Amino acid sequence: MTINSLKRQKWLALLLGSFFLTSSAFAALTTPTVTNYPQFASSTPVTVSGTADASTTITIVGGASTSTASTNGSGSWTATVGLTPSSVNHLSITADDGMGSTSAAATVDITFDNTTPVFGTTTDITATTTSSAGTHVSFADPAVTDDMSSSVTVTCAPVSGSLFTLGTTTVNCTASDESGNSASTTFDVIVSQVTGTTTTATTTLPVTITNPTVSLGQFCTAVSPVTISGTSDANADIRILGGTSTATTTANGAGHFTTTVGLNANASTPLVIEMLDASSNVVASTTVNAVFDNTAPVITVNQPNYTSAFQSTNFVDPGASATDNLGASTTVVTTGHVDTSTLGTYTLTYTATDCAGNTASTTRNVEVVAQGGSTGGSNTGGGSSSGSNSGATGLVNAGQVANPNSAVAYVLAGIVIDDSPLRLRVGIPNTGGTFTFMTLMSQGLRGIEVTELQTLLKELGFYNGPITGQFGPLTRAAVMAYQRAHGITQTGNVGVKTLAALNASILASR
């Protein structure tokens, strides 16, 4: 054998080895995965999809005919498969690379059911009652069969156990199989009223509720379900309607019953508690309104700007009010007190509780401050100063105009609460040509004190409007500018700190 012959044999062996290695690699294809397909179908064809090795051909057998698809570069594939009617189609899915290698098969079953369920014969139902309102009638769902599906859902309206009024009521029933095929049927419930019952009613007690406590035909609860207890005839059947579902129980030998009833959240629901005889006729009933409220009331401080009082004056708390999401009665309780004989800050706490026991609370801080200013003479018109002040009223109420021509206007007379916004009405001493601010002012007030306020603010360069004696938006803006310049919180209202600053500005400018 020549050297060239040996070389040719060596290269041939290498080529054959490479070929067999490559074929062996291609033979190791993975089994396709089916990711999406309908287990039940009422029409054909259907879509089947999944993943396999990239660049392979998918073959699906077992349907009405063979289906094929190609995988993309990432290995995903989608095929359209025809199904054989009224049968379970056992599909086998394989992948091949076109070079003789084929994967193991994945299998899925698709039930092709295009036949509707079949109802059996239905029979009308007759019932009697002594009540003019009708009676509750229970019935079994009509029988139904299906040629392919093992699970068929039957729904009827009205549902079994509903209250059927006197006369004829048609019940409509629908059956649906797993493939979505449906069929319907009807039957009638005929209710008639009789003058007596075949059983002897031994009603000695009306049906009553003993727990929860019922007040004015209503009870409140913050939880659901709620336990309801009551009394009725001994061993009587009890039915409660109106909750999230119908509740039933039986009274004991002493006529006591207890059951639980689900309630709709944050709603007021009428519950009908019925006592039934042996024929399920209603022989006694009562109705209560169930308030299921698990939301706290909303509490609001009345006249929230009322946060200060002068020492040794009468403090009258404006209080707080509360509203409930269901309109139920809500009580507000105030704790704490304001001692106007002692300077300091006092906290009043308002707590609101609704009928279900939900609570909410808030506070008001009241600062008792020293009185400022002084007047001479006596005060026969009211107030708490010394010296002469004949004819003074002692108070300037909301909407009242102070007399700008009076030599002495008003003196400190305590606190008066009127309509919102709250204002502290106190005196305005104006003697000896020196004016002292002593009234807590806010937008809407008018009178000599506002005139003096506008005049002073104009002199100080904070107000450029007309002198009207009316506390309006321009005056409020000027007050805010003054407060900003003096490091006071900018509320636009003349409070205790602003009064002190204004009086200091008067002394500095005189």
C-alpha positions as CSV (number, residue, x, y, z in Angstrom):
1,M,0.0,0.0,0.0
2,T,1.4,3.3,-1.0
3,I,1.8,6.3,1.3
4,N,-0.9,8.2,-0.7
5,S,-3.3,5.3,-0.2
6,L,-2.8,5.4,3.5
7,K,-3.4,9.2,3.6
8,R,-6.6,8.8,1.6
9,Q,-7.9,6.1,4.1
10,K,-7.0,8.3,7.0
11,W,-9.0,11.2,5.6
12,L,-11.9,9.0,4.8
13,A,-12.0,7.7,8.3
14,L,-12.0,11.3,9.6
15,L,-14.9,12.3,7.4
16,L,-17.0,9.3,8.3
17,G,-16.3,9.9,12.0
18,S,-17.4,13.5,11.7
19,F,-20.6,12.4,9.9
20,F,-21.6,9.9,12.5
21,L,-20.9,12.4,15.3
22,T,-23.0,15.0,13.6
23,S,-25.9,12.5,13.0
24,S,-25.7,11.5,16.6
25,A,-26.0,15.1,17.7
26,F,-29.0,15.7,15.5
27,A,-30.7,12.5,16.9
28,A,-30.8,14.0,20.4
29,L,-33.8,16.3,19.8
30,T,-35.8,17.3,22.9
31,T,-39.4,16.4,23.3
32,P,-41.7,19.3,22.3
33,T,-43.6,21.1,25.0
34,V,-47.2,22.1,24.5
35,T,-47.9,25.3,26.3
36,N,-51.4,26.3,25.1
37,Y,-54.3,24.2,23.9
38,P,-58.0,23.8,24.8
39,Q,-59.0,20.8,26.9
40,F,-62.6,21.2,25.6
41,A,-63.7,22.7,22.3
42,S,-67.1,23.2,20.7
43,S,-65.7,24.1,17.3
44,T,-62.9,23.1,15.0
45,P,-60.1,23.8,14.1
46,V,-58.3,24.8,17.3
47,T,-54.9,26.5,17.9
48,V,-52.2,24.5,19.6
49,S,-48.8,26.1,20.5
50,G,-45.6,25.3,22.4
51,T,-41.8,25.1,22.2
52,A,-39.2,22.7,20.7
53,D,-35.7,22.7,19.3
54,A,-35.2,25.7,16.9
55,S,-35.4,25.2,13.2
56,T,-37.4,21.9,13.4
57,T,-40.7,20.8,11.9
58,I,-43.6,20.0,14.3
59,T,-45.9,17.2,13.2
60,I,-49.3,16.6,15.0
61,V,-51.3,13.5,14.4
62,G,-54.5,12.2,16.1
63,G,-56.9,14.9,14.9
64,A,-59.1,14.9,11.9
65,S,-55.9,15.1,9.8
66,T,-52.2,15.5,10.2
67,S,-51.0,19.1,11.0
68,T,-47.6,20.6,10.7
69,A,-45.8,23.7,11.9
70,S,-42.2,25.1,12.0
71,T,-40.4,26.4,15.0
72,N,-38.8,29.8,14.8
73,G,-35.3,30.8,15.8
74,S,-36.3,30.7,19.5
75,G,-38.0,27.4,19.2
76,S,-41.7,28.6,19.4
77,W,-44.3,27.1,17.2
78,T,-48.1,27.4,16.6
79,A,-50.3,25.0,14.7
80,T,-53.9,24.8,13.6
81,V,-55.4,21.4,14.3
82,G,-58.6,20.0,13.0
83,L,-60.6,17.8,15.4
84,T,-62.9,14.8,15.0
85,P,-66.4,15.7,16.3
86,S,-67.9,14.2,19.4
87,S,-64.8,12.4,20.5
88,V,-61.6,12.8,22.5
89,N,-58.8,13.6,20.1
90,H,-55.5,12.1,21.3
91,L,-52.9,14.3,19.8
92,S,-49.2,13.2,19.4
93,I,-46.7,16.0,18.7
94,T,-43.1,15.3,17.5
95,A,-40.3,17.4,16.1
96,D,-37.8,16.4,13.4
97,D,-34.8,18.2,11.9
98,G,-35.2,17.1,8.3
99,M,-32.0,15.0,8.5
100,G,-33.5,11.8,9.9
101,S,-33.7,12.8,13.6
102,T,-37.1,12.8,15.3
103,S,-37.9,13.7,18.9
104,A,-40.0,11.7,21.3
105,A,-43.7,12.5,21.2
106,A,-45.6,14.8,23.5
107,T,-49.3,14.0,23.9
108,V,-52.4,16.0,24.8
109,D,-56.1,15.2,24.8
110,I,-58.7,17.6,23.4
111,T,-62.4,16.8,23.7
112,F,-64.4,18.1,20.8
113,D,-67.9,18.5,22.0
114,N,-70.3,20.4,19.8
115,T,-73.5,18.9,21.3
116,T,-75.6,20.7,23.8
117,P,-76.6,19.1,27.1
118,V,-80.0,17.6,27.3
119,F,-82.6,18.3,30.0
120,G,-84.9,15.6,31.2
121,T,-88.6,16.2,31.6
122,T,-89.5,18.9,34.0
123,T,-92.6,19.0,36.2
124,D,-94.5,22.1,37.5
125,I,-94.5,22.5,41.3
126,T,-97.6,23.5,43.3
127,A,-97.6,24.9,46.8
128,T,-100.1,26.4,49.2
129,T,-99.8,29.0,51.9
130,T,-101.9,30.9,54.4
131,S,-100.0,34.1,53.8
132,S,-101.0,36.6,51.2
133,A,-97.3,37.3,50.6
134,G,-96.7,33.8,49.2
135,T,-94.3,31.2,50.4
136,H,-90.7,29.9,50.0
137,V,-90.5,27.0,47.7
138,S,-87.5,24.7,47.4
139,F,-86.8,22.4,44.5
140,A,-84.0,20.2,43.0
141,D,-82.3,21.3,39.8
142,P,-83.7,19.5,36.7
143,A,-81.9,16.4,35.6
144,V,-79.5,16.9,32.7
145,T,-77.2,14.6,30.6
146,D,-74.3,15.4,28.2
147,D,-72.7,13.0,25.6
148,M,-69.1,14.2,26.2
149,S,-68.8,16.2,29.3
150,S,-68.6,14.8,32.8
151,S,-69.4,18.1,34.4
152,V,-72.5,20.1,33.6
153,T,-73.5,23.3,35.6
154,V,-77.2,24.0,36.1
155,T,-78.4,27.4,37.3
156,C,-82.1,28.4,37.8
157,A,-83.8,31.7,38.4
158,P,-85.5,32.3,40.8
159,V,-83.2,30.0,42.9
160,S,-84.5,27.2,45.1
161,G,-85.8,28.5,48.4
162,S,-86.9,31.9,47.0
163,L,-90.1,33.6,48.1
164,F,-92.7,32.8,45.4
165,T,-95.7,35.1,45.4
166,L,-99.3,33.9,44.9
167,G,-100.0,32.8,41.3
168,T,-97.7,31.3,38.7
169,T,-94.0,32.0,38.5
170,T,-91.8,30.6,35.7
171,V,-88.4,29.2,36.7
172,N,-85.8,29.4,33.9
173,C,-82.9,26.9,34.1
174,T,-79.7,26.8,32.0
175,A,-77.2,23.9,31.7
176,S,-73.6,24.5,30.4
177,D,-71.0,21.9,29.7
178,E,-67.2,22.2,29.9
179,S,-67.0,23.0,26.1
180,G,-69.4,26.0,26.6
181,N,-72.4,24.3,25.0
182,S,-75.6,25.3,26.8
183,A,-79.3,24.4,26.8
184,S,-82.3,25.7,28.7
185,T,-85.6,24.6,30.1
186,T,-88.5,26.0,32.2
187,F,-91.0,24.9,34.7
188,D,-93.7,26.7,36.7
189,V,-94.2,27.2,40.5
190,I,-97.8,27.7,41.2
191,V,-98.7,29.1,44.7
192,S,-102.2,29.4,46.0
193,Q,-103.6,30.7,49.3
194,V,-105.7,28.5,51.6
195,T,-107.8,29.6,54.5
196,G,-106.2,27.1,56.9
197,T,-103.3,24.7,57.1
198,T,-103.3,20.9,57.3
199,T,-101.1,21.2,60.4
200,T,-102.2,22.9,63.6
201,A,-100.2,26.1,64.3
202,T,-99.4,26.4,68.0
203,T,-98.2,30.0,67.9
204,T,-98.1,31.3,71.5
205,L,-95.3,33.8,71.0
206,P,-94.4,36.3,68.3
207,V,-90.9,35.8,66.9
208,T,-88.7,38.4,68.7
209,I,-85.0,39.4,68.7
210,T,-83.3,39.4,72.1
211,N,-79.7,40.0,70.9
212,P,-78.3,42.3,69.5
213,T,-80.3,45.0,71.3
214,V,-82.9,46.4,69.0
215,S,-83.8,50.1,69.4
216,L,-86.5,51.7,67.3
217,G,-86.5,48.7,65.0
218,Q,-82.8,48.8,64.4
219,F,-79.5,47.4,65.7
220,C,-76.0,48.4,64.8
221,T,-72.8,46.2,64.5
222,A,-69.2,46.8,63.5
223,V,-68.7,43.1,62.6
224,S,-70.1,40.5,60.2
225,P,-71.4,37.9,60.4
226,V,-73.5,38.9,63.4
227,T,-75.0,36.5,65.9
228,I,-78.7,36.9,66.2
229,S,-80.7,35.3,69.1
230,G,-84.4,35.4,69.8
231,T,-87.5,33.6,71.0
232,S,-90.3,31.9,69.1
233,D,-92.5,28.8,69.5
234,A,-90.8,25.8,70.9
235,N,-89.0,23.7,68.2
236,A,-90.1,26.1,65.5
237,D,-88.1,26.5,62.3
238,I,-86.6,29.9,61.9
239,R,-85.5,31.6,58.6
240,I,-83.8,34.9,58.3
241,L,-83.8,36.7,55.0
242,G,-82.0,39.8,53.8
243,G,-78.4,39.0,54.7
244,T,-75.7,37.9,52.3
245,S,-77.4,34.5,52.4
246,T,-80.5,32.9,53.9
247,A,-79.9,31.8,57.5
248,T,-81.9,28.9,59.0
249,T,-82.1,27.4,62.4
250,T,-84.5,25.6,64.8
251,A,-85.6,26.9,68.2
252,N,-85.0,24.6,71.2
253,G,-87.7,23.2,73.5
254,A,-87.8,26.5,75.4
255,G,-88.3,28.5,72.2
256,H,-84.9,30.0,72.1
257,F,-82.9,30.2,68.8
258,T,-79.4,31.5,67.8
259,T,-77.8,31.7,64.4
260,T,-75.4,33.9,62.5
261,V,-76.2,36.2,59.6
262,G,-73.8,37.8,57.1
263,L,-74.3,41.5,56.4
264,N,-73.2,43.8,53.5
265,A,-70.5,46.1,54.7
266,N,-71.3,49.7,55.4
267,A,-74.9,49.2,54.6
268,S,-78.3,49.3,56.3
269,T,-80.1,46.1,55.5
270,P,-83.7,45.1,56.5
271,L,-83.7,41.5,58.0
272,V,-86.9,39.5,58.0
273,I,-87.0,36.9,60.7
274,E,-89.7,34.3,60.0
275,M,-91.1,31.4,62.1
276,L,-92.4,28.5,59.9
277,D,-94.8,25.7,60.6
278,A,-94.3,22.1,59.6
279,S,-95.4,22.9,56.0
280,S,-92.9,25.8,55.8
281,N,-95.7,28.3,55.9
282,V,-94.8,31.6,57.6
283,V,-96.8,31.8,60.8
284,A,-95.1,34.8,62.4
285,S,-92.4,37.3,61.4
286,T,-90.7,40.4,62.4
287,T,-88.4,42.9,60.5
288,V,-85.4,44.7,62.0
289,N,-83.0,47.0,60.3
290,A,-79.4,45.8,60.6
291,V,-76.7,48.6,60.3
292,F,-73.3,47.1,59.6
293,D,-70.9,50.0,60.0
294,N,-67.2,49.5,60.4
295,T,-66.2,53.0,59.5
296,A,-65.4,55.6,62.2
297,P,-67.5,58.8,62.2
298,V,-66.0,62.1,60.9
299,I,-65.6,64.6,63.6
300,T,-65.3,68.4,63.0
301,V,-64.3,71.1,65.4
302,N,-66.8,73.9,65.4
303,Q,-65.2,77.3,64.8
304,P,-61.6,75.9,64.8
305,N,-60.1,79.4,65.0
306,Y,-61.4,79.8,68.5
307,T,-58.1,79.0,70.2
308,S,-57.5,81.8,72.8
309,A,-59.3,83.5,75.7
310,F,-58.5,86.4,77.9
311,Q,-57.8,85.8,81.6
312,S,-60.7,86.1,84.0
313,T,-63.3,86.1,81.2
314,N,-66.0,83.5,80.6
315,F,-65.0,80.8,78.1
316,V,-67.8,79.2,76.2
317,D,-66.7,76.1,74.2
318,P,-68.1,75.9,70.6
319,G,-67.8,72.1,70.8
320,A,-67.5,69.8,67.9
321,S,-69.9,68.0,65.5
322,A,-69.8,64.6,63.9
323,T,-71.3,62.8,60.9
324,D,-71.6,59.1,60.1
325,N,-71.3,57.4,56.8
326,L,-74.7,55.7,57.3
327,G,-76.4,58.6,58.9
328,A,-76.7,56.8,62.2
329,S,-76.9,58.7,65.5
330,T,-73.5,59.9,66.7
331,T,-72.7,61.2,70.2
332,V,-69.8,63.7,70.8
333,V,-68.3,63.8,74.3
334,T,-66.0,66.6,75.5
335,T,-63.2,66.0,78.1
336,G,-60.9,68.6,79.6
337,H,-61.6,72.2,80.7
338,V,-60.3,75.7,80.3
339,D,-59.4,77.6,83.5
340,T,-59.5,81.2,82.6
341,S,-58.3,82.2,86.1
342,T,-54.8,80.8,85.2
343,L,-52.7,81.6,82.3
344,G,-51.6,78.7,80.1
345,T,-52.7,76.3,77.3
346,Y,-55.5,73.9,77.8
347,T,-56.6,71.0,75.7
348,L,-60.2,70.0,75.0
349,T,-60.7,66.5,73.5
350,Y,-63.8,65.7,71.5
351,T,-64.7,62.0,71.0
352,A,-67.4,60.9,68.6
353,T,-69.0,57.4,68.8
354,D,-71.5,56.0,66.4
355,C,-74.2,53.4,67.1
356,A,-71.9,50.5,66.1
357,G,-69.2,51.6,68.6
358,N,-66.7,53.1,66.0
359,T,-64.9,56.1,67.5
360,A,-63.0,59.2,66.3
361,S,-61.4,62.0,68.3
362,T,-59.8,65.4,67.8
363,T,-58.6,68.2,70.0
364,R,-58.8,72.0,70.5
365,N,-55.9,73.8,72.2
366,V,-57.0,77.0,74.0
367,E,-54.5,79.6,75.3
368,V,-55.5,81.8,78.2
369,V,-53.6,85.1,77.9
370,A,-53.4,88.2,80.0
371,Q,-55.8,91.1,79.2
372,G,-54.3,94.1,77.5
373,G,-55.1,97.8,77.7
374,S,-57.0,99.8,80.4
375,T,-59.7,102.4,80.6
376,G,-60.8,104.9,83.1
377,G,-64.3,105.5,84.6
378,S,-67.1,103.2,85.3
379,N,-68.7,100.7,82.9
380,T,-72.5,100.8,83.2
381,G,-73.1,99.3,79.8
382,G,-71.4,95.9,80.6
383,G,-67.8,94.7,80.5
384,S,-65.2,94.4,83.2
385,S,-63.3,97.7,83.6
386,S,-63.3,100.6,85.9
387,G,-64.2,104.2,85.2
388,S,-67.0,106.0,83.3
389,N,-68.4,104.4,80.2
390,S,-72.1,105.4,80.2
391,G,-74.1,104.0,77.3
392,A,-71.6,101.4,76.2
393,T,-73.0,98.1,75.2
394,G,-70.0,96.1,76.2
395,L,-70.1,93.9,73.0
396,V,-69.9,94.2,69.3
397,N,-71.7,91.3,67.7
398,A,-71.4,89.9,64.2
399,G,-72.8,92.4,61.6
400,Q,-73.2,95.2,64.2
401,V,-71.7,98.6,63.3
402,A,-69.9,100.4,66.2
403,N,-70.8,104.1,66.6
404,P,-67.8,105.9,65.2
405,N,-68.8,109.2,66.9
406,S,-68.7,107.8,70.5
407,A,-65.9,109.3,72.6
408,V,-65.5,106.0,74.4
409,A,-66.4,103.0,72.3
410,Y,-66.3,99.6,74.2
411,V,-64.5,98.0,77.0
412,L,-63.4,94.4,77.6
413,A,-66.5,92.4,78.2
414,G,-65.4,88.8,77.8
415,I,-66.1,86.3,75.0
416,V,-69.2,86.0,72.8
417,I,-69.7,83.2,70.3
418,D,-71.8,83.8,67.3
419,D,-72.0,82.5,63.7
420,S,-68.9,81.3,61.9
421,P,-66.2,82.6,61.7
422,L,-65.9,82.9,65.4
423,R,-64.8,86.3,66.7
424,L,-64.0,87.5,70.2
425,R,-66.0,90.7,70.9
426,V,-64.2,92.9,73.4
427,G,-64.0,96.6,74.2
428,I,-62.2,99.3,72.3
429,P,-61.0,102.0,74.8
430,N,-60.5,105.3,73.1
431,T,-59.6,107.8,75.7
432,G,-57.1,110.6,75.9
433,G,-56.5,110.4,72.1
434,T,-54.7,107.0,72.4
435,F,-56.4,104.0,70.7
436,T,-55.9,100.5,72.0
437,F,-56.9,97.4,69.9
438,M,-58.7,94.9,72.1
439,T,-60.9,93.0,69.6
440,L,-60.0,89.8,67.8
441,M,-60.9,90.5,64.2
442,S,-61.4,88.6,61.0
443,Q,-62.9,89.0,57.5
444,G,-66.5,90.1,57.7
445,L,-66.3,92.4,60.7
446,R,-67.1,96.1,60.3
447,G,-67.0,99.0,62.7
448,I,-64.8,101.6,64.3
449,E,-62.1,99.0,65.3
450,V,-61.7,98.0,61.6
451,T,-61.5,101.7,60.7
452,E,-58.7,102.2,63.2
453,L,-57.0,99.0,61.9
454,Q,-57.1,100.2,58.3
455,T,-55.9,103.7,59.3
456,L,-52.9,102.3,61.2
457,L,-52.0,99.8,58.5
458,K,-52.1,102.6,55.9
459,E,-49.8,104.8,58.1
460,L,-47.4,101.9,58.4
461,G,-47.4,101.3,54.7
462,F,-49.2,97.9,54.7
463,Y,-52.6,99.0,53.4
464,N,-53.3,101.1,50.3
465,G,-57.1,100.7,50.1
466,P,-59.9,103.0,51.2
467,I,-60.8,103.5,54.8
468,T,-64.2,101.8,54.9
469,G,-64.5,100.2,58.3
470,Q,-65.2,96.9,56.5
471,F,-62.8,94.0,57.1
472,G,-62.6,92.7,53.5
473,P,-60.0,90.9,51.3
474,L,-57.8,94.0,51.0
475,T,-57.7,94.4,54.8
476,R,-56.9,90.7,55.3
477,A,-54.0,91.0,52.8
478,A,-52.7,94.0,54.7
479,V,-52.9,92.1,58.0
480,M,-51.0,89.2,56.5
481,A,-48.3,91.5,55.3
482,Y,-48.1,93.1,58.8
483,Q,-47.9,89.6,60.4
484,R,-45.1,88.6,57.9
485,A,-43.1,91.7,58.8
486,H,-43.5,91.0,62.5
487,G,-42.7,87.3,62.5
488,I,-46.3,86.3,63.3
489,T,-48.1,83.3,61.6
490,Q,-49.8,84.7,58.5
491,T,-53.5,83.9,59.1
492,G,-55.0,87.2,58.0
493,N,-57.0,87.3,61.3
494,V,-56.2,89.6,64.1
495,G,-55.5,87.3,67.0
496,V,-53.9,87.9,70.4
497,K,-50.3,88.1,69.2
498,T,-51.3,90.5,66.3
499,L,-53.3,92.7,68.8
500,A,-50.2,93.0,71.0
501,A,-48.1,93.9,68.0
502,L,-50.6,96.5,66.7
503,N,-50.8,98.2,70.1
504,A,-47.0,98.2,70.3
505,S,-47.0,99.9,66.8
506,I,-49.4,102.5,68.1
507,L,-47.2,103.4,71.0
508,A,-44.1,103.5,68.8
509,S,-45.8,105.9,66.3
510,R,-47.3,108.3,68.8
